Amino acid sequence: MDEYISGRIVNMPQNILNSYNKTKRAGSHAEVNALNEALLARKGANIDEFMIHVISTKGLGPSIPRAGIPMPRCQHCEYITNGSNYYPEVLKYGK
């Protein structure tokens, strides 16, 4: 695992770690795995050189009724991928 990613997981504040429980563990979502692979493939790259697009793979309720819809990151992923570019952050705020 890339040092940046593992460091963010290990040093995640308890309040963020406890704020989300719809996952196997912090760092298990696709956007973290993809960013980790990209950082490993491009040694020496900075986190802000990467753009993250999060798209649903299935319907998740009224706000994300089917696969293929852009969606916000969970609290864990937002913390772990902090510093990268993310599209579409506006979904998080409902704008």
N, C-alpha and C positions, 0 to 999 in steps of 0.2 A: 504494500500500500504506500502511496505517496506520503512523504513526511507532512506536507501541509494538511492533507485530508486526515491522516491519523492524529495529528496534533489537535485539530479542531474537534474531533470526536472525543479524544481523551480529556481535553480541557473544557468540554462543554459545561457551562454553568448548570447547576442542579435544577434551577427553575425552568430552564429551557428543556433539559432532559425530561423533566416530569410533566411538561406542558402538552405532550403529544403521546398517545399510546396506540395509535392505529398502524403500527409497524412492528416488524420483527425486532428491530433495534435501531438506534441512531446510526445512520450511514448505510442503511439497507435499500434505499430507494434508487431508482434508475439514474436520476440526475447526478447523484453522488458517485455512483459506479462509473458513469460516463466521464465525469470530470476527472476522477482518479485515473482512468485509462489514458485520458488525454495528457494529463500531467506526467505520467510515466513514459508516454511515447515521446514527449517533447521536454526532455531534461533541461532544466534551466529556464523554462518558460515561466512567466509571471501569471498569477491567477487572473489578473485583469485582461489577459489576452484571450480569454475564453468567453463564449456566449452560450448561455443555457436556455433551451426551449423545453418547457415541460408540457407534454401533451397526454391527455388521458388515454388509457388503453381499454377502458370500459366505462359504462355509465356509473356515476357515483351519486346520483340523486338529482333533485330539481335543478341545481345550478350547473351541473355537468351531466346532462341526461344520456350521453352516448360517447363512444370512443372518438378520438380525434379532436377533442376540444382543448384549447390551451387552458392551463390551470395553474393556480399559485403553488408555490413550494410549501411544504409543511414547516413547522417551526425548527425541527432538526435540520432539514435540508437548507433552510434559509441561513442558519448559523454556520453550517459546515461549508457551504459554497459562497459565503460572504466574501466579497471582493471581485467575484466574477461578474460578468454582465448577464443580466437575466431579462428574458422577455416572456411574458408580459407582466411586469410588476403591478400594473394598474389593476389587474384582476384581484389582487390581494385586498385592495382598498375599495373594490366595488364601483370603480369609475368607468 
